[in-house]
C-alpha cells in the first residue's frame, strides 16, 4: 500500500505556531486518510517545539540546505535560536517517511520547516521568497517528492505512478 506523508496541521490538528490548523477537506486526501494511506507528522512538534510557539524563519539570505549543513540558523521573532528543533524534526519526518516507504509528501506551504516552493524572507515582514523549509529540503534530498496544499491533486497523482 502506497502511503503519503502529510503535515498534521493540514489534517486538522491544531499544531500550527499560533495554535490553529489548516484543515484541508480535499475529497481525494480524505479518502486516503480513511483508507489508512496517510502518515501524519508535525516536524516542529516532533522536534520538541510547543504549540502555540513564536513564529520562526530561516535567517535572511540562507537556505534550508544551509540550515541542514549547520551553516545557518532558524530564529523566532524574539530572536530565540530554534535551529536544533527544526533540524531534529526534519530528521524525524525523514525517519517516519523511510519507515513507511513514503515517496510523496504534502507539507504546509511557506513554513520554515515544510515550505516546498516558498518561505518567508527571514525578516518577519510577511514577504515571501522562493525557497524550501528544512523538512521539505531534507525529504527531497532523499528522493521524496514534496508538494504543498495547493498541489493536492498533483501530489496524489504522484502516489499512483
Secondary structure as the mmCIF struct_conf table of DSSP 4:
data_model
#
loop_
_struct_conf.conf_type_id
_struct_conf.id
_struct_conf.beg_label_comp_id
_struct_conf.beg_label_asym_id
_struct_conf.beg_label_seq_id
_struct_conf.end_label_comp_id
_struct_conf.end_label_asym_id
_struct_conf.end_label_seq_id
STRN STRN1 UNK A 4 UNK A 7
HELX_RH_3T_P HELX_RH_3T_P1 UNK A 8 UNK A 11
TURN_TY1_P TURN_TY1_P1 UNK A 12 UNK A 12
BEND BEND1 UNK A 14 UNK A 14
BEND BEND2 UNK A 16 UNK A 16
TURN_TY1_P TURN_TY1_P2 UNK A 17 UNK A 18
BEND BEND3 UNK A 19 UNK A 19
HELX_RH_AL_P HELX_RH_AL_P1 UNK A 27 UNK A 34
TURN_TY1_P TURN_TY1_P3 UNK A 35 UNK A 36
STRN STRN2 UNK A 38 UNK A 41
HELX_RH_AL_P HELX_RH_AL_P2 UNK A 43 UNK A 46
TURN_TY1_P TURN_TY1_P4 UNK A 47 UNK A 48
BEND BEND4 UNK A 51 UNK A 52
STRN STRN3 UNK A 56 UNK A 58
HELX_LH_PP_P HELX_LH_PP_P1 UNK A 59 UNK A 59
TURN_TY1_P TURN_TY1_P5 UNK A 60 UNK A 61
HELX_RH_AL_P HELX_RH_AL_P3 UNK A 64 UNK A 68
TURN_TY1_P TURN_TY1_P6 UNK A 69 UNK A 70
BEND BEND5 UNK A 71 UNK A 71
STRN STRN4 UNK A 74 UNK A 76
TURN_TY1_P TURN_TY1_P7 UNK A 77 UNK A 78
STRN STRN5 UNK A 81 UNK A 81
HELX_RH_AL_P HELX_RH_AL_P4 UNK A 83 UNK A 99
TURN_TY1_P TURN_TY1_P8 UNK A 100 UNK A 101
STRN STRN6 UNK A 104 UNK A 107
TURN_TY1_P TURN_TY1_P9 UNK A 109 UNK A 109
STRN STRN7 UNK A 110 UNK A 110
TURN_TY1_P TURN_TY1_P10 UNK A 112 UNK A 114
BEND BEND6 UNK A 116 UNK A 117
STRN STRN8 UNK A 118 UNK A 120
BEND BEND7 UNK A 122 UNK A 126
STRN STRN9 UNK A 128 UNK A 130
HELX_RH_AL_P HELX_RH_AL_P5 UNK A 134 UNK A 141
TURN_TY1_P TURN_TY1_P11 UNK A 142 UNK A 143
STRN STRN10 UNK A 145 UNK A 148
HELX_RH_3T_P HELX_RH_3T_P2 UNK A 149 UNK A 151
HELX_RH_AL_P HELX_RH_AL_P6 UNK A 152 UNK A 159
TURN_TY1_P TURN_TY1_P12 UNK A 160 UNK A 160
#
